[in-house]
C-alpha cells in the first residue's frame, strides 16, 4: 500500500510541475475544495443564502464606497 501512495504522489507532483502557474493555482483550489468535504458544502450553501439576501435587500446596487461607509458607521457605533 505504501508503494502505491508514493507512486500516486510522484505522479501528482510530476503533473503539477508541468502545469503553467495559473493552472497550478486552480489545481490547488480544487484540492482545497476536495479536502474540505462537508465544510465546503456548508460554505456553498451559506454563499448562496448570502447572495440571495443581498439581492432581496438591494445590496447588489451598493458601491465599494457605500460598503466602506456602512462598515465605518457600524464600527463607530460599537
DSSP file (Angstrom, degrees, kcal/mol; ACC not computed):
  #  RESIDUE AA STRUCTURE BP1 BP2  ACC     N-H-->O    O-->H-N    N-H-->O    O-->H-N    TCO  KAPPA ALPHA  PHI   PSI    X-CA   Y-CA   Z-CA
    1    1 A X     >        0   0    0      0, 0.0     4,-2.0     0, 0.0     5,-0.2   0.000 360.0 360.0 360.0 -40.9    0.0    0.0    0.0
    2    2 A X  H  >  +     0   0    0      1,-0.2     4,-2.3     2,-0.2     5,-0.2   0.859 360.0  53.3 -61.8 -35.8    2.8    2.4    0.8
    3    3 A X  H  > S+     0   0    0      2,-0.2     4,-2.4     1,-0.2    -1,-0.2   0.882 106.8  52.0 -66.9 -37.7    4.3    2.0   -2.6
    4    4 A X  H  > S+     0   0    0      2,-0.2     4,-2.5     1,-0.2    -2,-0.2   0.920 110.6  47.9 -64.0 -43.6    1.0    2.8   -4.3
    5    5 A X  H  X S+     0   0    0     -4,-2.0     4,-2.6     2,-0.2    -2,-0.2   0.925 111.6  49.8 -63.4 -45.0    0.7    6.0   -2.3
    6    6 A X  H  X S+     0   0    0     -4,-2.3     4,-2.2     1,-0.2    -1,-0.2   0.909 111.4  48.9 -61.1 -42.7    4.3    7.0   -3.1
    7    7 A X  H  X S+     0   0    0     -4,-2.4     4,-2.4     2,-0.2    -1,-0.2   0.913 110.6  51.0 -64.2 -42.5    3.7    6.4   -6.8
    8    8 A X  H  X S+     0   0    0     -4,-2.5     4,-2.7     1,-0.2    -2,-0.2   0.918 110.1  49.9 -59.5 -44.3    0.5    8.4   -6.7
    9    9 A X  H  X S+     0   0    0     -4,-2.6     4,-2.5     1,-0.2    -1,-0.2   0.895 110.4  49.8 -62.2 -41.0    2.4   11.3   -5.0
   10   10 A X  H  X S+     0   0    0     -4,-2.2     4,-2.4     2,-0.2    -1,-0.2   0.906 111.1  49.0 -65.0 -41.8    5.1   11.2   -7.6
   11   11 A X  H  X S+     0   0    0     -4,-2.4     4,-2.5     2,-0.2     5,-0.2   0.934 112.8  47.5 -63.1 -46.4    2.5   11.2  -10.4
   12   12 A X  H  X S+     0   0    0     -4,-2.7     4,-2.8     1,-0.2    -2,-0.2   0.918 112.9  48.4 -61.5 -44.2    0.7   14.2   -8.9
   13   13 A X  H  X S+     0   0    0     -4,-2.5     4,-2.4     2,-0.2    -1,-0.2   0.905 111.4  50.2 -63.6 -42.1    3.9   16.1   -8.3
   14   14 A X  H  X S+     0   0    0     -4,-2.4     4,-1.1     2,-0.2    -2,-0.2   0.934 113.8  44.5 -61.2 -47.8    5.0   15.4  -11.9
   15   15 A X  H  X S+     0   0    0     -4,-2.5     4,-0.5     1,-0.2     3,-0.3   0.896 112.1  53.2 -65.4 -40.3    1.7   16.6  -13.3
   16   16 A X  H >< S+     0   0    0     -4,-2.8     3,-1.4     1,-0.2    -2,-0.2   0.927 107.0  51.6 -60.2 -45.7    1.7   19.7  -11.0
   17   17 A X  H 3< S+     0   0    0     -4,-2.4    -1,-0.2     1,-0.3    -2,-0.2   0.765 105.0  57.1 -63.6 -25.6    5.1   20.7  -12.1
   18   18 A X  H 3< S+     0   0    0     -4,-1.1    -1,-0.3    -3,-0.3    -2,-0.2   0.585  89.5  96.5 -83.4  -8.7    4.1   20.5  -15.8
   19   19 A X  S << S-     0   0    0     -3,-1.4     2,-0.1    -4,-0.5    -3,-0.0  -0.502  80.2-113.7 -80.8 147.8    1.2   23.0  -15.3
   20   20 A X    >>  -     0   0    0     -2,-0.2     4,-1.9     1,-0.1     3,-0.8  -0.417  40.6 -99.2 -70.1 159.1    1.5   26.7  -16.0
   21   21 A X  H 3> S+     0   0    0      1,-0.3     4,-1.8     2,-0.2     5,-0.1   0.845 121.7  51.5 -51.4 -42.9    1.3   29.0  -12.9
   22   22 A X  H 3> S+     0   0    0      1,-0.2     4,-1.5     2,-0.2    -1,-0.3   0.851 110.8  48.8 -67.7 -31.6   -2.4   29.9  -13.4
   23   23 A X  H <> S+     0   0    0     -3,-0.8     4,-2.5     2,-0.2    -1,-0.2   0.823 105.5  58.6 -74.2 -30.9   -3.4   26.2  -13.7
   24   24 A X  H  X S+     0   0    0     -4,-1.9     4,-2.4     2,-0.2    -2,-0.2   0.913 104.9  50.5 -61.8 -41.3   -1.3   25.4  -10.6
   25   25 A X  H  X S+     0   0    0     -4,-1.8     4,-2.4     1,-0.2    -1,-0.2   0.916 110.8  48.5 -62.5 -42.9   -3.5   27.9   -8.7
   26   26 A X  H  X S+     0   0    0     -4,-1.5     4,-2.5     2,-0.2    -2,-0.2   0.902 110.5  52.0 -62.3 -40.9   -6.7   26.2  -10.0
   27   27 A X  H  X S+     0   0    0     -4,-2.5     4,-2.4     2,-0.2    -2,-0.2   0.912 110.1  47.7 -62.0 -44.1   -5.3   22.8   -9.1
   28   28 A X  H  X S+     0   0    0     -4,-2.4     4,-2.6     2,-0.2    -1,-0.2   0.906 110.9  51.6 -64.9 -41.7   -4.6   23.9   -5.5
   29   29 A X  H  X S+     0   0    0     -4,-2.4     4,-2.5     2,-0.2    -2,-0.2   0.913 109.8  50.1 -59.9 -42.4   -8.0   25.4   -5.2
   30   30 A X  H  X S+     0   0    0     -4,-2.5     4,-2.8     2,-0.2    -2,-0.2   0.920 110.4  49.1 -63.1 -43.7   -9.5   22.1   -6.4
   31   31 A X  H  X S+     0   0    0     -4,-2.4     4,-2.4     2,-0.2    -2,-0.2   0.910 110.4  51.4 -61.8 -41.6   -7.5   20.2   -3.8
   32   32 A X  H  X S+     0   0    0     -4,-2.6     4,-1.2     1,-0.2    -2,-0.2   0.927 112.0  47.1 -59.6 -44.5   -8.6   22.6   -1.1
   33   33 A X  H  X S+     0   0    0     -4,-2.5     4,-1.0     1,-0.2     3,-0.3   0.927 112.8  48.4 -63.3 -45.6  -12.2   22.1   -2.2
   34   34 A X  H  < S+     0   0    0     -4,-2.8     3,-0.3     1,-0.2    -1,-0.2   0.866 114.0  45.7 -64.8 -36.9  -11.9   18.3   -2.3
   35   35 A X  H  < S+     0   0    0     -4,-2.4    -1,-0.2     1,-0.2    -2,-0.2   0.676 102.4  65.9 -81.7 -16.1  -10.3   18.1    1.1
   36   36 A X  H >< S+     0   0    0     -4,-1.2     3,-1.5    -3,-0.3    -1,-0.2   0.808  75.2 165.9 -75.2 -29.2  -12.8   20.5    2.7
   37   37 A X  T >X  +     0   0    0     -4,-1.0     4,-1.4    -3,-0.3     3,-0.7  -0.259  66.3   6.9  56.6-125.5  -15.6   18.0    2.2
   38   38 A X  H 3> S+     0   0    0      1,-0.3     4,-2.4     2,-0.2    -1,-0.3   0.829 127.2  62.3 -60.5 -35.4  -18.8   18.8    4.2
   39   39 A X  H <> S+     0   0    0     -3,-1.5     4,-2.0     1,-0.2    -1,-0.3   0.901 103.0  50.2 -58.7 -40.9  -17.3   22.1    5.3
   40   40 A X  H <> S+     0   0    0     -3,-0.7     4,-2.5    -7,-0.2    -1,-0.2   0.893 107.8  53.4 -65.1 -39.9  -17.2   23.2    1.6
   41   41 A X  H  X S+     0   0    0     -4,-1.4     4,-2.3     1,-0.2    -2,-0.2   0.921 108.5  49.7 -59.7 -44.1  -20.8   22.2    1.1
   42   42 A X  H  X S+     0   0    0     -4,-2.4     4,-2.4     1,-0.2    -1,-0.2   0.902 110.4  49.9 -62.6 -41.1  -21.8   24.3    4.1
   43   43 A X  H  X S+     0   0    0     -4,-2.0     4,-3.0     2,-0.2    -1,-0.2   0.898 109.5  51.4 -65.7 -39.6  -19.9   27.3    2.7
   44   44 A X  H  X S+     0   0    0     -4,-2.5     4,-2.2     2,-0.2    -2,-0.2   0.914 111.1  47.9 -63.1 -42.0  -21.5   27.0   -0.7
   45   45 A X  H  X S+     0   0    0     -4,-2.3     4,-2.3     2,-0.2    -2,-0.2   0.910 113.1  48.3 -63.1 -42.1  -25.0   26.9    1.0
   46   46 A X  H  X S+     0   0    0     -4,-2.4     4,-3.0     2,-0.2     5,-0.2   0.922 110.1  51.5 -64.6 -44.1  -24.1   29.9    3.0
   47   47 A X  H  X S+     0   0    0     -4,-3.0     4,-2.5     1,-0.2    -1,-0.2   0.909 110.7  48.6 -59.0 -42.8  -22.7   31.8    0.0
   48   48 A X  H  X S+     0   0    0     -4,-2.2     4,-2.3     2,-0.2    -1,-0.2   0.922 112.7  47.9 -63.8 -44.0  -26.0   31.1   -1.9
   49   49 A X  H  X S+     0   0    0     -4,-2.3     4,-2.4     2,-0.2    -2,-0.2   0.927 113.0  48.2 -61.2 -46.1  -28.1   32.3    1.0
   50   50 A X  H  X S+     0   0    0     -4,-3.0     4,-2.5     1,-0.2    -2,-0.2   0.889 110.9  50.8 -64.3 -40.1  -26.0   35.4    1.4
   51   51 A X  H  X S+     0   0    0     -4,-2.5     4,-2.2    -5,-0.2    -1,-0.2   0.921 111.4  47.6 -63.4 -44.4  -26.2   36.2   -2.3
   52   52 A X  H  X S+     0   0    0     -4,-2.3     4,-2.6     2,-0.2    -2,-0.2   0.902 112.1  50.0 -63.6 -41.2  -30.0   35.8   -2.3
   53   53 A X  H  X S+     0   0    0     -4,-2.4     4,-2.3     2,-0.2     6,-0.2   0.923 109.6  51.2 -62.4 -44.3  -30.3   38.0    0.8
   54   54 A X  H  X>S+     0   0    0     -4,-2.5     5,-2.6     1,-0.2     6,-0.7   0.903 111.5  47.5 -60.4 -41.8  -28.1   40.7   -0.8
   55   55 A X  H ><5S+     0   0    0     -4,-2.2     3,-0.9     3,-0.2    -1,-0.2   0.924 111.0  51.1 -65.2 -43.9  -30.3   40.6   -3.9
   56   56 A X  H 3<5S+     0   0    0     -4,-2.6    -2,-0.2     1,-0.2    -1,-0.2   0.879 114.6  43.2 -60.0 -39.1  -33.5   40.8   -1.8
   57   57 A X  H 3<5S-     0   0    0     -4,-2.3    -1,-0.2    -5,-0.2    -2,-0.2   0.465 114.6-114.3 -88.9  -2.0  -32.2   43.8    0.1
   58   58 A X  T X<5S+     0   0    0     -3,-0.9     3,-1.6    -4,-0.6    -3,-0.2   0.672  70.9 139.0  79.9  16.5  -30.8   45.6   -3.0
   59   59 A X  G > < +     0   0    0     -5,-2.6     3,-2.1     1,-0.3    -4,-0.2   0.734  56.7  76.1 -66.9 -20.5  -27.2   45.3   -1.8
   60   60 A X  G 3  S+     0   0    0     -6,-0.7    -1,-0.3     1,-0.3    -5,-0.1   0.637  90.4  58.1 -67.7  -9.6  -26.1   44.4   -5.4
   61   61 A X  G <  S+     0   0    0     -3,-1.6    -1,-0.3    -6,-0.1     2,-0.2   0.456  83.7 108.7 -95.2  -1.8  -26.5   48.1   -6.1
   62   62 A X    <   -     0   0    0     -3,-2.1     2,-0.2    -4,-0.1    -4,-0.0  -0.484  60.5-142.0 -75.7 143.2  -24.0   49.2   -3.5
   63   63 A X     >  -     0   0    0     -2,-0.2     4,-2.1     1,-0.1     5,-0.2  -0.493  30.2-103.4 -92.2 171.3  -20.6   50.5   -4.5
   64   64 A X  H  > S+     0   0    0      1,-0.2     4,-2.6     2,-0.2     5,-0.2   0.876 125.0  54.7 -61.6 -36.4  -17.4   49.8   -2.6
   65   65 A X  H  > S+     0   0    0      2,-0.2     4,-2.5     1,-0.2    -1,-0.2   0.898 105.7  52.0 -64.6 -39.8  -17.6   53.3   -1.2
   66   66 A X  H  > S+     0   0    0      2,-0.2     4,-2.7     1,-0.2    -2,-0.2   0.932 111.1  47.1 -59.9 -45.8  -21.1   52.5    0.1
   67   67 A X  H  X S+     0   0    0     -4,-2.1     4,-2.7     1,-0.2     5,-0.2   0.915 111.5  50.5 -63.5 -43.7  -19.9   49.3    1.8
   68   68 A X  H  X S+     0   0    0     -4,-2.6     4,-2.4     1,-0.2    -1,-0.2   0.904 112.2  47.7 -61.6 -41.3  -16.9   51.1    3.3
   69   69 A X  H  X S+     0   0    0     -4,-2.5     4,-2.8     2,-0.2    -2,-0.2   0.924 111.8  49.5 -65.4 -44.7  -19.2   53.9    4.7
   70   70 A X  H  X S+     0   0    0     -4,-2.7     4,-2.6     1,-0.2    -2,-0.2   0.922 113.1  46.7 -60.6 -44.8  -21.6   51.4    6.1
   71   71 A X  H  X S+     0   0    0     -4,-2.7     4,-2.8     2,-0.2    -1,-0.2   0.903 112.2  50.4 -64.9 -41.0  -18.8   49.4    7.8
   72   72 A X  H  X S+     0   0    0     -4,-2.4     4,-2.1    -5,-0.2    -2,-0.2   0.930 112.2  47.0 -62.9 -44.9  -17.3   52.6    9.2
   73   73 A X  H  X S+     0   0    0     -4,-2.8     4,-1.2     2,-0.2    -2,-0.2   0.921 113.1  49.6 -61.2 -44.4  -20.6   53.7   10.6
   74   74 A X  H  X S+     0   0    0     -4,-2.6     4,-0.6     1,-0.2     3,-0.5   0.923 111.8  47.5 -60.9 -45.8  -21.2   50.3   12.1
   75   75 A X  H >< S+     0   0    0     -4,-2.8     3,-0.7     1,-0.2    -1,-0.2   0.852 108.4  54.6 -66.9 -34.2  -17.8   50.2   13.7
   76   76 A X  H 3< S+     0   0    0     -4,-2.1    -1,-0.2     1,-0.2    -2,-0.2   0.745 100.9  60.8 -73.7 -20.6  -18.1   53.6   15.2
   77   77 A X  H 3<        0   0    0     -4,-1.2    -1,-0.2    -3,-0.5    -2,-0.2   0.726 360.0 360.0 -73.8 -22.0  -21.4   52.6   16.9
   78   78 A X    <<        0   0    0     -3,-0.7    -1,-0.2    -4,-0.6    -2,-0.2   0.454 360.0 360.0 -81.7 360.0  -19.6   50.0   18.9
